[in-house]
Amino acid sequence: MTKLTPIESEFATTEEAEAYDAWFRAQVEASLADPRPGVPHDQVMAELRALIEAKKASQA
């Protein structure tokens, strides 16, 4: 197990970095293989803005 410094990596060891890399690659591959149609960027942003505004309103 090789320890890493915060200057080298956000992970404590090379094993943690490799495990995260494998997980991330699997997530990307699963996303690319997903047959569902994509959601347009403008639609996603509109939904997120509405969610943020609703959260702000509930905290006021």
C-alpha distance matrix in Angstrom:
0.0 3.8 6.4 9.6 13.1 15.9 17.6 15.0 14.4 15.5 12.2 9.8 6.5 6.8 6.7 9.5 11.2 11.4 12.7 15.2 16.3 17.1 18.9 20.8 21.8 23.1 25.1 26.6 27.6 29.1 31.1 32.4 33.5 35.3 39.0 40.3 42.0 40.4 41.6 43.3 41.7 44.9 45.1 41.5 42.2 45.5 44.0 41.3 44.0 46.1 43.3 42.6 46.3 46.7 43.9 45.5 48.9 47.7 46.3 49.5
3.8 0.0 3.8 6.5 10.0 13.1 14.3 11.6 11.7 13.5 10.7 8.5 5.5 5.6 7.6 9.8 10.5 11.4 13.5 15.2 15.9 17.5 19.5 20.7 21.8 23.7 25.4 26.5 27.8 29.7 31.2 32.3 33.9 35.7 39.4 40.6 42.0 40.1 41.2 42.6 40.7 43.9 44.3 40.8 41.2 44.7 43.4 40.6 43.1 45.4 42.7 41.8 45.5 46.2 43.4 44.7 48.2 47.3 45.7 48.7
6.4 3.8 0.0 3.8 6.8 10.0 11.7 9.8 9.8 11.2 8.7 5.8 4.4 6.6 8.9 9.7 10.5 12.6 14.3 15.2 16.5 18.6 19.9 20.9 22.6 24.5 25.7 26.9 28.6 30.3 31.5 32.9 34.7 36.2 40.0 40.8 42.1 39.9 40.7 42.0 39.8 42.8 43.3 39.7 39.8 43.2 42.0 38.9 41.2 43.6 40.9 39.7 43.3 44.0 41.1 42.2 45.8 44.8 43.0 46.0
9.6 6.5 3.8 0.0 3.8 6.7 8.0 6.1 6.3 8.3 6.8 5.2 5.2 6.9 10.0 9.9 9.5 12.3 14.3 14.4 15.3 18.1 19.3 19.6 21.4 23.7 24.5 25.4 27.5 29.3 30.1 31.4 33.5 35.0 38.7 39.4 40.4 38.0 38.6 39.6 37.3 40.2 40.9 37.3 37.2 40.7 39.7 36.6 38.7 41.3 38.7 37.3 40.9 41.9 39.0 40.0 43.6 42.9 41.1 43.9
13.1 10.0 6.8 3.8 0.0 3.8 5.3 5.3 6.3 7.9 8.1 6.9 8.5 10.4 13.5 12.7 12.1 15.3 17.2 16.6 17.6 20.7 21.6 21.4 23.5 26.0 26.3 27.1 29.5 31.3 31.6 33.1 35.5 36.7 40.4 40.8 41.5 38.8 39.2 39.9 37.3 39.9 40.8 37.3 36.8 40.2 39.4 36.1 37.8 40.5 38.1 36.4 39.8 41.0 38.0 38.6 42.3 41.8 39.7 42.3
15.9 13.1 10.0 6.7 3.8 0.0 3.8 5.4 5.3 5.6 7.4 7.7 10.3 12.1 14.9 13.2 12.2 15.8 17.3 15.9 17.1 20.5 20.9 20.2 22.6 25.2 25.0 25.6 28.4 30.0 30.0 31.6 34.2 35.1 38.7 38.8 39.3 36.5 36.5 37.1 34.3 36.8 37.8 34.2 33.5 36.9 36.2 32.8 34.4 37.1 34.7 32.8 36.2 37.6 34.6 35.1 38.8 38.4 36.3 38.7
17.6 14.3 11.7 8.0 5.3 3.8 0.0 3.8 5.9 7.8 10.0 10.7 12.4 13.4 16.7 15.4 13.7 17.0 19.1 17.7 18.1 21.6 22.4 21.3 23.3 26.3 26.2 26.3 29.1 31.0 30.8 32.1 34.8 36.0 39.5 39.7 39.9 37.0 37.1 37.4 34.5 37.0 38.3 35.0 34.1 37.6 37.2 33.9 35.3 38.3 36.2 34.2 37.5 39.1 36.4 36.6 40.4 40.3 38.2 40.5
15.0 11.6 9.8 6.1 5.3 5.4 3.8 0.0 3.8 7.2 8.5 9.4 10.1 10.2 13.7 13.0 10.8 13.8 16.3 15.2 15.2 18.7 19.9 19.0 20.6 23.6 24.0 24.1 26.5 28.7 28.8 29.8 32.5 33.9 37.5 38.0 38.4 35.7 36.1 36.6 34.0 36.8 38.0 34.7 34.2 37.8 37.3 34.1 35.9 38.8 36.7 35.1 38.5 40.1 37.4 38.0 41.8 41.6 39.8 42.2
14.4 11.7 9.8 6.3 6.3 5.3 5.9 3.8 0.0 3.8 5.2 7.4 8.5 8.8 11.7 10.1 8.0 11.3 13.4 11.8 12.3 15.8 16.6 15.7 17.8 20.6 20.7 21.1 23.7 25.6 25.7 27.0 29.6 30.8 34.4 34.8 35.4 32.7 33.2 33.8 31.3 34.2 35.1 31.7 31.4 34.9 34.2 31.1 33.1 35.9 33.6 32.1 35.7 37.0 34.4 35.2 38.9 38.6 36.9 39.6
15.5 13.5 11.2 8.3 7.9 5.6 7.8 7.2 3.8 0.0 3.8 6.8 9.1 10.3 12.2 9.5 8.2 11.9 12.9 10.8 12.2 15.6 15.5 14.7 17.4 19.8 19.4 20.2 23.1 24.5 24.5 26.3 28.7 29.5 33.2 33.3 33.9 31.2 31.4 32.2 29.7 32.4 33.1 29.5 29.2 32.6 31.6 28.4 30.4 33.0 30.6 29.1 32.7 33.8 31.0 32.0 35.6 35.1 33.4 36.2
12.2 10.7 8.7 6.8 8.1 7.4 10.0 8.5 5.2 3.8 0.0 3.8 5.6 7.3 8.7 6.0 5.7 9.4 10.1 9.0 11.0 13.8 14.0 14.1 16.7 18.7 18.8 20.1 22.6 23.9 24.4 26.3 28.4 29.3 33.1 33.5 34.5 32.1 32.6 33.8 31.5 34.4 34.8 31.2 31.2 34.6 33.3 30.3 32.6 35.0 32.3 31.2 34.8 35.6 32.8 34.1 37.6 36.8 35.3 38.2
9.8 8.5 5.8 5.2 6.9 7.7 10.7 9.4 7.4 6.8 3.8 0.0 3.8 7.1 8.5 6.8 7.9 11.1 11.8 11.6 13.8 16.2 16.6 17.3 19.7 21.4 21.9 23.5 25.6 26.8 27.7 29.6 31.5 32.5 36.3 36.8 38.0 35.7 36.1 37.4 35.2 38.1 38.4 34.7 34.8 38.0 36.6 33.5 35.8 38.1 35.2 34.1 37.7 38.3 35.3 36.6 40.1 39.1 37.3 40.3
6.5 5.5 4.4 5.2 8.5 10.3 12.4 10.1 8.5 9.1 5.6 3.8 0.0 3.8 5.3 5.3 6.5 8.8 10.0 10.9 12.5 14.5 15.6 16.7 18.6 20.3 21.4 22.9 24.6 26.0 27.3 28.9 30.5 32.0 35.7 36.6 38.0 35.9 36.8 38.2 36.3 39.3 39.6 36.0 36.4 39.7 38.3 35.4 37.9 40.2 37.4 36.5 40.2 40.8 38.0 39.4 42.9 41.9 40.3 43.4
6.8 5.6 6.6 6.9 10.4 12.1 13.4 10.2 8.8 10.3 7.3 7.1 3.8 0.0 3.8 5.4 5.0 6.1 8.5 9.8 10.4 12.2 14.2 15.1 16.3 18.3 19.9 20.9 22.3 24.2 25.6 26.8 28.4 30.2 33.9 35.1 36.4 34.5 35.7 37.1 35.4 38.6 39.0 35.5 36.1 39.6 38.3 35.6 38.2 40.6 38.0 37.3 41.0 41.7 39.1 40.7 44.1 43.3 42.0 45.1
6.7 7.6 8.9 10.0 13.5 14.9 16.7 13.7 11.7 12.2 8.7 8.5 5.3 3.8 0.0 3.8 5.4 5.1 6.1 8.6 9.8 10.5 12.2 14.1 15.3 16.5 18.4 20.0 21.0 22.5 24.3 25.8 26.9 28.6 32.4 33.6 35.3 33.7 35.0 36.8 35.3 38.6 38.6 35.1 36.1 39.4 37.8 35.3 38.2 40.2 37.5 37.1 40.9 41.2 38.7 40.5 43.8 42.8 41.7 44.9
9.5 9.8 9.7 9.9 12.7 13.2 15.4 13.0 10.1 9.5 6.0 6.8 5.3 5.4 3.8 0.0 3.8 5.5 5.1 6.2 8.5 9.9 10.5 12.1 14.2 15.4 16.5 18.4 20.0 21.1 22.6 24.4 25.8 27.0 30.8 31.7 33.3 31.5 32.5 34.2 32.6 35.7 35.7 32.1 32.9 36.2 34.5 31.9 34.7 36.7 33.9 33.4 37.2 37.6 34.9 36.8 40.1 39.0 37.9 41.1
11.2 10.5 10.5 9.5 12.1 12.2 13.7 10.8 8.0 8.2 5.7 7.9 6.5 5.0 5.4 3.8 0.0 3.8 5.5 5.2 6.1 8.7 9.9 10.4 12.2 14.3 15.3 16.5 18.3 19.9 21.0 22.5 24.3 25.8 29.5 30.5 31.7 29.7 30.8 32.3 30.5 33.8 34.1 30.6 31.2 34.7 33.4 30.8 33.5 35.8 33.3 32.7 36.5 37.2 34.7 36.4 39.8 39.0 38.0 41.1
11.4 11.4 12.6 12.3 15.3 15.8 17.0 13.8 11.3 11.9 9.4 11.1 8.8 6.1 5.1 5.5 3.8 0.0 3.8 5.4 5.0 6.2 8.6 9.8 10.5 12.3 14.2 15.3 16.4 18.3 19.9 21.0 22.4 24.3 28.0 29.4 30.9 29.3 30.8 32.5 31.1 34.5 34.7 31.4 32.4 35.9 34.5 32.2 35.2 37.3 34.9 34.6 38.4 39.0 36.8 38.7 42.0 41.2 40.4 43.6
12.7 13.5 14.3 14.3 17.2 17.3 19.1 16.3 13.4 12.9 10.1 11.8 10.0 8.5 6.1 5.1 5.5 3.8 0.0 3.8 5.4 5.2 6.2 8.6 10.0 10.7 12.4 14.4 15.4 16.6 18.5 20.1 21.2 22.7 26.4 27.6 29.5 28.0 29.4 31.5 30.3 33.7 33.4 30.0 31.3 34.6 32.8 30.7 33.8 35.7 33.0 33.0 36.8 37.1 34.8 37.0 40.1 39.1 38.4 41.8
15.2 15.2 15.2 14.4 16.6 15.9 17.7 15.2 11.8 10.8 9.0 11.6 10.9 9.8 8.6 6.2 5.2 5.4 3.8 0.0 3.8 5.4 5.0 6.0 8.5 9.8 10.5 12.3 14.1 15.2 16.4 18.3 19.9 21.1 24.9 25.7 27.2 25.4 26.5 28.3 26.9 30.2 30.1 26.7 27.8 31.1 29.5 27.2 30.2 32.2 29.6 29.5 33.3 33.7 31.5 33.6 36.8 35.9 35.3 38.5
16.3 15.9 16.5 15.3 17.6 17.1 18.1 15.2 12.3 12.2 11.0 13.8 12.5 10.4 9.8 8.5 6.1 5.0 5.4 3.8 0.0 3.8 5.5 5.1 6.1 8.6 9.9 10.6 12.2 14.2 15.3 16.5 18.3 20.0 23.7 24.8 26.1 24.4 25.9 27.5 26.2 29.7 29.9 26.7 27.8 31.3 30.0 27.9 30.9 33.1 30.9 30.8 34.6 35.3 33.3 35.3 38.5 38.0 37.5 40.6
17.1 17.5 18.6 18.1 20.7 20.5 21.6 18.7 15.8 15.6 13.8 16.2 14.5 12.2 10.5 9.9 8.7 6.2 5.2 5.4 3.8 0.0 3.8 5.5 5.2 6.2 8.7 10.0 10.6 12.3 14.3 15.4 16.4 18.4 22.0 23.6 25.3 24.1 25.9 28.0 27.2 30.8 30.6 27.5 29.1 32.4 30.8 29.1 32.4 34.3 32.0 32.3 36.1 36.4 34.7 36.9 40.0 39.2 39.0 42.2
18.9 19.5 19.9 19.3 21.6 20.9 22.4 19.9 16.6 15.5 14.0 16.6 15.6 14.2 12.2 10.5 9.9 8.6 6.2 5.0 5.5 3.8 0.0 3.8 5.5 5.2 6.3 8.8 10.0 10.6 12.4 14.4 15.4 16.6 20.4 21.4 23.3 22.0 23.6 25.8 25.1 28.5 28.0 24.8 26.5 29.6 27.8 26.1 29.4 31.1 28.6 29.2 32.9 33.0 31.3 33.7 36.6 35.7 35.6 39.0
20.8 20.7 20.9 19.6 21.4 20.2 21.3 19.0 15.7 14.7 14.1 17.3 16.7 15.1 14.1 12.1 10.4 9.8 8.6 6.0 5.1 5.5 3.8 0.0 3.8 5.4 5.1 6.3 8.7 9.9 10.6 12.4 14.3 15.4 19.2 20.0 21.4 19.6 21.1 23.0 22.0 25.5 25.3 22.1 23.6 26.9 25.5 23.7 26.9 28.9 26.7 27.1 30.8 31.3 29.7 31.9 34.9 34.4 34.3 37.4
21.8 21.8 22.6 21.4 23.5 22.6 23.3 20.6 17.8 17.4 16.7 19.7 18.6 16.3 15.3 14.2 12.2 10.5 10.0 8.5 6.1 5.2 5.5 3.8 0.0 3.8 5.4 5.1 6.1 8.5 9.8 10.6 12.2 14.2 17.8 19.3 20.7 19.3 21.3 23.3 22.6 26.3 26.3 23.4 25.2 28.5 27.3 25.8 29.1 31.1 29.2 29.8 33.4 34.0 32.6 34.9 37.8 37.4 37.5 40.6
23.1 23.7 24.5 23.7 26.0 25.2 26.3 23.6 20.6 19.8 18.7 21.4 20.3 18.3 16.5 15.4 14.3 12.3 10.7 9.8 8.6 6.2 5.2 5.4 3.8 0.0 3.8 5.5 5.1 6.1 8.5 9.9 10.5 12.2 15.9 17.5 19.5 18.7 20.9 23.3 23.2 26.8 26.2 23.4 25.6 28.6 27.0 25.8 29.3 30.9 28.9 29.9 33.5 33.6 32.4 35.0 37.7 37.0 37.4 40.6
25.1 25.4 25.7 24.5 26.3 25.0 26.2 24.0 20.7 19.4 18.8 21.9 21.4 19.9 18.4 16.5 15.3 14.2 12.4 10.5 9.9 8.7 6.3 5.1 5.4 3.8 0.0 3.8 5.5 5.1 6.2 8.7 9.9 10.6 14.4 15.3 17.0 15.8 17.6 20.1 19.8 23.3 22.6 19.7 21.9 24.9 23.2 22.1 25.6 27.1 25.1 26.1 29.7 29.9 28.7 31.4 34.0 33.4 33.9 37.0
26.6 26.5 26.9 25.4 27.1 25.6 26.3 24.1 21.1 20.2 20.1 23.5 22.9 20.9 20.0 18.4 16.5 15.3 14.4 12.3 10.6 10.0 8.8 6.3 5.1 5.5 3.8 0.0 3.8 5.4 5.1 6.2 8.6 9.9 13.5 14.6 15.7 14.2 16.3 18.3 18.1 21.8 21.6 19.0 21.1 24.2 23.0 22.0 25.4 27.2 25.7 26.6 30.1 30.6 29.8 32.1 34.8 34.7 35.1 38.1
27.6 27.8 28.6 27.5 29.5 28.4 29.1 26.5 23.7 23.1 22.6 25.6 24.6 22.3 21.0 20.0 18.3 16.4 15.4 14.1 12.2 10.6 10.0 8.7 6.1 5.1 5.5 3.8 0.0 3.8 5.4 5.1 6.1 8.7 12.0 14.0 15.6 15.0 17.7 20.0 20.4 24.1 23.7 21.4 23.9 26.8 25.6 25.0 28.4 30.0 28.5 29.7 33.1 33.5 32.8 35.4 37.9 37.6 38.3 41.3
29.1 29.7 30.3 29.3 31.3 30.0 31.0 28.7 25.6 24.5 23.9 26.8 26.0 24.2 22.5 21.1 19.9 18.3 16.6 15.2 14.2 12.3 10.6 9.9 8.5 6.1 5.1 5.4 3.8 0.0 3.8 5.5 5.1 6.2 9.9 11.5 13.8 13.6 16.2 19.1 19.8 23.3 22.3 20.0 22.8 25.4 23.7 23.4 27.0 28.2 26.6 28.2 31.5 31.5 30.9 33.7 36.0 35.5 36.4 39.5
31.1 31.2 31.5 30.1 31.6 30.0 30.8 28.8 25.7 24.5 24.4 27.7 27.3 25.6 24.3 22.6 21.0 19.9 18.5 16.4 15.3 14.3 12.4 10.6 9.8 8.5 6.2 5.1 5.4 3.8 0.0 3.8 5.4 5.2 8.8 9.6 11.1 10.2 12.7 15.4 16.0 19.5 18.7 16.5 19.3 22.0 20.5 20.3 23.8 25.1 23.8 25.4 28.6 28.8 28.5 31.1 33.4 33.2 34.2 37.1
32.4 32.3 32.9 31.4 33.1 31.6 32.1 29.8 27.0 26.3 26.3 29.6 28.9 26.8 25.8 24.4 22.5 21.0 20.1 18.3 16.5 15.4 14.4 12.4 10.6 9.9 8.7 6.2 5.1 5.5 3.8 0.0 3.8 5.5 8.2 9.9 10.9 10.4 13.5 15.7 16.7 20.3 19.9 18.2 20.9 23.6 22.7 22.7 26.0 27.5 26.5 28.1 31.1 31.6 31.5 34.0 36.2 36.3 37.4 40.1
33.5 33.9 34.7 33.5 35.5 34.2 34.8 32.5 29.6 28.7 28.4 31.5 30.5 28.4 26.9 25.8 24.3 22.4 21.2 19.9 18.3 16.4 15.4 14.3 12.2 10.5 9.9 8.6 6.1 5.1 5.4 3.8 0.0 3.8 6.2 9.0 11.1 11.7 15.1 17.8 19.3 22.7 21.8 20.3 23.4 25.8 24.5 24.8 28.3 29.4 28.3 30.2 33.2 33.3 33.3 36.0 38.1 37.9 39.2 42.0
35.3 35.7 36.2 35.0 36.7 35.1 36.0 33.9 30.8 29.5 29.3 32.5 32.0 30.2 28.6 27.0 25.8 24.3 22.7 21.1 20.0 18.4 16.6 15.4 14.2 12.2 10.6 9.9 8.7 6.2 5.2 5.5 3.8 0.0 3.8 5.6 8.3 9.3 12.4 15.5 17.3 20.5 19.0 17.7 21.0 23.0 21.5 22.1 25.6 26.4 25.3 27.5 30.4 30.3 30.5 33.3 35.1 34.9 36.4 39.3
39.0 39.4 40.0 38.7 40.4 38.7 39.5 37.5 34.4 33.2 33.1 36.3 35.7 33.9 32.4 30.8 29.5 28.0 26.4 24.9 23.7 22.0 20.4 19.2 17.8 15.9 14.4 13.5 12.0 9.9 8.8 8.2 6.2 3.8 0.0 3.8 6.5 8.9 12.2 15.3 17.8 20.6 19.0 18.4 21.9 23.5 22.1 23.4 26.7 27.2 26.6 29.0 31.6 31.4 32.0 34.9 36.4 36.3 38.1 40.8
40.3 40.6 40.8 39.4 40.8 38.8 39.7 38.0 34.8 33.3 33.5 36.8 36.6 35.1 33.6 31.7 30.5 29.4 27.6 25.7 24.8 23.6 21.4 20.0 19.3 17.5 15.3 14.6 14.0 11.5 9.6 9.9 9.0 5.6 3.8 0.0 3.8 6.5 9.2 12.5 15.2 17.7 15.7 15.3 18.9 20.1 18.7 20.2 23.5 23.7 23.3 25.9 28.3 28.0 28.9 31.7 33.0 33.1 35.0 37.6
42.0 42.0 42.1 40.4 41.5 39.3 39.9 38.4 35.4 33.9 34.5 38.0 38.0 36.4 35.3 33.3 31.7 30.9 29.5 27.2 26.1 25.3 23.3 21.4 20.7 19.5 17.0 15.7 15.6 13.8 11.1 10.9 11.1 8.3 6.5 3.8 0.0 3.8 6.6 9.4 12.5 14.8 13.1 13.3 16.8 18.0 17.1 18.9 21.8 22.3 22.4 24.9 27.0 27.1 28.3 30.9 32.1 32.6 34.6 36.8
40.4 40.1 39.9 38.0 38.8 36.5 37.0 35.7 32.7 31.2 32.1 35.7 35.9 34.5 33.7 31.5 29.7 29.3 28.0 25.4 24.4 24.1 22.0 19.6 19.3 18.7 15.8 14.2 15.0 13.6 10.2 10.4 11.7 9.3 8.9 6.5 3.8 0.0 3.8 6.4 9.0 11.7 10.6 10.3 13.6 15.2 14.7 16.1 18.9 19.9 20.0 22.1 24.4 24.9 25.9 28.2 29.8 30.5 32.2 34.4
41.6 41.2 40.7 38.6 39.2 36.5 37.1 36.1 33.2 31.4 32.6 36.1 36.8 35.7 35.0 32.5 30.8 30.8 29.4 26.5 25.9 25.9 23.6 21.1 21.3 20.9 17.6 16.3 17.7 16.2 12.7 13.5 15.1 12.4 12.2 9.2 6.6 3.8 0.0 3.8 6.4 8.5 6.9 6.8 10.2 11.5 11.1 12.8 15.4 16.2 16.7 18.8 20.9 21.5 22.7 24.9 26.3 27.2 29.0 31.0
43.3 42.6 42.0 39.6 39.9 37.1 37.4 36.6 33.8 32.2 33.8 37.4 38.2 37.1 36.8 34.2 32.3 32.5 31.5 28.3 27.5 28.0 25.8 23.0 23.3 23.3 20.1 18.3 20.0 19.1 15.4 15.7 17.8 15.5 15.3 12.5 9.4 6.4 3.8 0.0 3.8 5.5 5.4 6.5 8.8 10.2 11.0 12.6 14.5 15.8 16.9 18.7 20.3 21.5 23.0 24.7 26.1 27.5 29.2 30.8
41.7 40.7 39.8 37.3 37.3 34.3 34.5 34.0 31.3 29.7 31.5 35.2 36.3 35.4 35.3 32.6 30.5 31.1 30.3 26.9 26.2 27.2 25.1 22.0 22.6 23.2 19.8 18.1 20.4 19.8 16.0 16.7 19.3 17.3 17.8 15.2 12.5 9.0 6.4 3.8 0.0 3.8 5.4 5.2 6.1 8.6 10.0 10.6 12.2 14.3 15.3 16.4 18.2 20.0 21.1 22.4 24.2 25.8 27.1 28.6
44.9 43.9 42.8 40.2 39.9 36.8 37.0 36.8 34.2 32.4 34.4 38.1 39.3 38.6 38.6 35.7 33.8 34.5 33.7 30.2 29.7 30.8 28.5 25.5 26.3 26.8 23.3 21.8 24.1 23.3 19.5 20.3 22.7 20.5 20.6 17.7 14.8 11.7 8.5 5.5 3.8 0.0 3.8 5.5 5.1 6.1 8.6 9.9 10.4 12.3 14.2 15.2 16.4 18.3 19.9 20.9 22.3 24.3 25.8 26.9
45.1 44.3 43.3 40.9 40.8 37.8 38.3 38.0 35.1 33.1 34.8 38.4 39.6 39.0 38.6 35.7 34.1 34.7 33.4 30.1 29.9 30.6 28.0 25.3 26.3 26.2 22.6 21.6 23.7 22.3 18.7 19.9 21.8 19.0 19.0 15.7 13.1 10.6 6.9 5.4 5.4 3.8 0.0 3.8 5.5 5.2 6.2 8.6 9.9 10.7 12.4 14.3 15.5 16.6 18.5 20.1 21.1 22.7 24.6 26.0
41.5 40.8 39.7 37.3 37.3 34.2 35.0 34.7 31.7 29.5 31.2 34.7 36.0 35.5 35.1 32.1 30.6 31.4 30.0 26.7 26.7 27.5 24.8 22.1 23.4 23.4 19.7 19.0 21.4 20.0 16.5 18.2 20.3 17.7 18.4 15.3 13.3 10.3 6.8 6.5 5.2 5.5 3.8 0.0 3.8 5.5 5.2 6.2 8.6 10.0 10.6 12.3 14.3 15.4 16.5 18.4 20.0 21.2 22.8 24.5
42.2 41.2 39.8 37.2 36.8 33.5 34.1 34.2 31.4 29.2 31.2 34.8 36.4 36.1 36.1 32.9 31.2 32.4 31.3 27.8 27.8 29.1 26.5 23.6 25.2 25.6 21.9 21.1 23.9 22.8 19.3 20.9 23.4 21.0 21.9 18.9 16.8 13.6 10.2 8.8 6.1 5.1 5.5 3.8 0.0 3.8 5.4 5.1 6.0 8.5 9.7 10.4 12.1 14.1 15.2 16.3 18.1 19.9 21.1 22.5
45.5 44.7 43.2 40.7 40.2 36.9 37.6 37.8 34.9 32.6 34.6 38.0 39.7 39.6 39.4 36.2 34.7 35.9 34.6 31.1 31.3 32.4 29.6 26.9 28.5 28.6 24.9 24.2 26.8 25.4 22.0 23.6 25.8 23.0 23.5 20.1 18.0 15.2 11.5 10.2 8.6 6.1 5.2 5.5 3.8 0.0 3.8 5.5 5.2 6.2 8.6 9.9 10.6 12.3 14.3 15.3 16.4 18.4 20.1 21.2
44.0 43.4 42.0 39.7 39.4 36.2 37.2 37.3 34.2 31.6 33.3 36.6 38.3 38.3 37.8 34.5 33.4 34.5 32.8 29.5 30.0 30.8 27.8 25.5 27.3 27.0 23.2 23.0 25.6 23.7 20.5 22.7 24.5 21.5 22.1 18.7 17.1 14.7 11.1 11.0 10.0 8.6 6.2 5.2 5.4 3.8 0.0 3.8 5.5 5.2 6.2 8.7 10.0 10.6 12.4 14.3 15.3 16.6 18.6 20.2
41.3 40.6 38.9 36.6 36.1 32.8 33.9 34.1 31.1 28.4 30.3 33.5 35.4 35.6 35.3 31.9 30.8 32.2 30.7 27.2 27.9 29.1 26.1 23.7 25.8 25.8 22.1 22.0 25.0 23.4 20.3 22.7 24.8 22.1 23.4 20.2 18.9 16.1 12.8 12.6 10.6 9.9 8.6 6.2 5.1 5.5 3.8 0.0 3.8 5.4 5.0 6.1 8.5 9.8 10.5 12.2 14.1 15.3 16.6 18.5
44.0 43.1 41.2 38.7 37.8 34.4 35.3 35.9 33.1 30.4 32.6 35.8 37.9 38.2 38.2 34.7 33.5 35.2 33.8 30.2 30.9 32.4 29.4 26.9 29.1 29.3 25.6 25.4 28.4 27.0 23.8 26.0 28.3 25.6 26.7 23.5 21.8 18.9 15.4 14.5 12.2 10.4 9.9 8.6 6.0 5.2 5.5 3.8 0.0 3.8 5.4 5.1 6.1 8.5 9.9 10.5 12.2 14.2 15.5 16.6
46.1 45.4 43.6 41.3 40.5 37.1 38.3 38.8 35.9 33.0 35.0 38.1 40.2 40.6 40.2 36.7 35.8 37.3 35.7 32.2 33.1 34.3 31.1 28.9 31.1 30.9 27.1 27.2 30.0 28.2 25.1 27.5 29.4 26.4 27.2 23.7 22.3 19.9 16.2 15.8 14.3 12.3 10.7 10.0 8.5 6.2 5.2 5.4 3.8 0.0 3.8 5.5 5.1 6.1 8.6 9.8 10.4 12.2 14.3 15.4
43.3 42.7 40.9 38.7 38.1 34.7 36.2 36.7 33.6 30.6 32.3 35.2 37.4 38.0 37.5 33.9 33.3 34.9 33.0 29.6 30.9 32.0 28.6 26.7 29.2 28.9 25.1 25.7 28.5 26.6 23.8 26.5 28.3 25.3 26.6 23.3 22.4 20.0 16.7 16.9 15.3 14.2 12.4 10.6 9.7 8.6 6.2 5.0 5.4 3.8 0.0 3.8 5.5 5.1 6.2 8.6 9.9 10.6 12.5 14.5
42.6 41.8 39.7 37.3 36.4 32.8 34.2 35.1 32.1 29.1 31.2 34.1 36.5 37.3 37.1 33.4 32.7 34.6 33.0 29.5 30.8 32.3 29.2 27.1 29.8 29.9 26.1 26.6 29.7 28.2 25.4 28.1 30.2 27.5 29.0 25.9 24.9 22.1 18.8 18.7 16.4 15.2 14.3 12.3 10.4 9.9 8.7 6.1 5.1 5.5 3.8 0.0 3.8 5.5 5.1 6.2 8.6 9.9 10.8 12.5
46.3 45.5 43.3 40.9 39.8 36.2 37.5 38.5 35.7 32.7 34.8 37.7 40.2 41.0 40.9 37.2 36.5 38.4 36.8 33.3 34.6 36.1 32.9 30.8 33.4 33.5 29.7 30.1 33.1 31.5 28.6 31.1 33.2 30.4 31.6 28.3 27.0 24.4 20.9 20.3 18.2 16.4 15.5 14.3 12.1 10.6 10.0 8.5 6.1 5.1 5.5 3.8 0.0 3.8 5.4 5.0 6.1 8.6 9.9 10.6
46.7 46.2 44.0 41.9 41.0 37.6 39.1 40.1 37.0 33.8 35.6 38.3 40.8 41.7 41.2 37.6 37.2 39.0 37.1 33.7 35.3 36.4 33.0 31.3 34.0 33.6 29.9 30.6 33.5 31.5 28.8 31.6 33.3 30.3 31.4 28.0 27.1 24.9 21.5 21.5 20.0 18.3 16.6 15.4 14.1 12.3 10.6 9.8 8.5 6.1 5.1 5.5 3.8 0.0 3.8 5.5 5.1 6.2 8.7 10.0
43.9 43.4 41.1 39.0 38.0 34.6 36.4 37.4 34.4 31.0 32.8 35.3 38.0 39.1 38.7 34.9 34.7 36.8 34.8 31.5 33.3 34.7 31.3 29.7 32.6 32.4 28.7 29.8 32.8 30.9 28.5 31.5 33.3 30.5 32.0 28.9 28.3 25.9 22.7 23.0 21.1 19.9 18.5 16.5 15.2 14.3 12.4 10.5 9.9 8.6 6.2 5.1 5.4 3.8 0.0 3.8 5.4 5.2 6.3 8.8
45.5 44.7 42.2 40.0 38.6 35.1 36.6 38.0 35.2 32.0 34.1 36.6 39.4 40.7 40.5 36.8 36.4 38.7 37.0 33.6 35.3 36.9 33.7 31.9 34.9 35.0 31.4 32.1 35.4 33.7 31.1 34.0 36.0 33.3 34.9 31.7 30.9 28.2 24.9 24.7 22.4 20.9 20.1 18.4 16.3 15.3 14.3 12.2 10.5 9.8 8.6 6.2 5.0 5.5 3.8 0.0 3.8 5.5 5.2 6.3
48.9 48.2 45.8 43.6 42.3 38.8 40.4 41.8 38.9 35.6 37.6 40.1 42.9 44.1 43.8 40.1 39.8 42.0 40.1 36.8 38.5 40.0 36.6 34.9 37.8 37.7 34.0 34.8 37.9 36.0 33.4 36.2 38.1 35.1 36.4 33.0 32.1 29.8 26.3 26.1 24.2 22.3 21.1 20.0 18.1 16.4 15.3 14.1 12.2 10.4 9.9 8.6 6.1 5.1 5.4 3.8 0.0 3.8 5.5 5.3
47.7 47.3 44.8 42.9 41.8 38.4 40.3 41.6 38.6 35.1 36.8 39.1 41.9 43.3 42.8 39.0 39.0 41.2 39.1 35.9 38.0 39.2 35.7 34.4 37.4 37.0 33.4 34.7 37.6 35.5 33.2 36.3 37.9 34.9 36.3 33.1 32.6 30.5 27.2 27.5 25.8 24.3 22.7 21.2 19.9 18.4 16.6 15.3 14.2 12.2 10.6 9.9 8.6 6.2 5.2 5.5 3.8 0.0 3.8 5.6
46.3 45.7 43.0 41.1 39.7 36.3 38.2 39.8 36.9 33.4 35.3 37.3 40.3 42.0 41.7 37.9 38.0 40.4 38.4 35.3 37.5 39.0 35.6 34.3 37.5 37.4 33.9 35.1 38.3 36.4 34.2 37.4 39.2 36.4 38.1 35.0 34.6 32.2 29.0 29.2 27.1 25.8 24.6 22.8 21.1 20.1 18.6 16.6 15.5 14.3 12.5 10.8 9.9 8.7 6.3 5.2 5.5 3.8 0.0 3.8
49.5 48.7 46.0 43.9 42.3 38.7 40.5 42.2 39.6 36.2 38.2 40.3 43.4 45.1 44.9 41.1 41.1 43.6 41.8 38.5 40.6 42.2 39.0 37.4 40.6 40.6 37.0 38.1 41.3 39.5 37.1 40.1 42.0 39.3 40.8 37.6 36.8 34.4 31.0 30.8 28.6 26.9 26.0 24.5 22.5 21.2 20.2 18.5 16.6 15.4 14.5 12.5 10.6 10.0 8.8 6.3 5.3 5.6 3.8 0.0
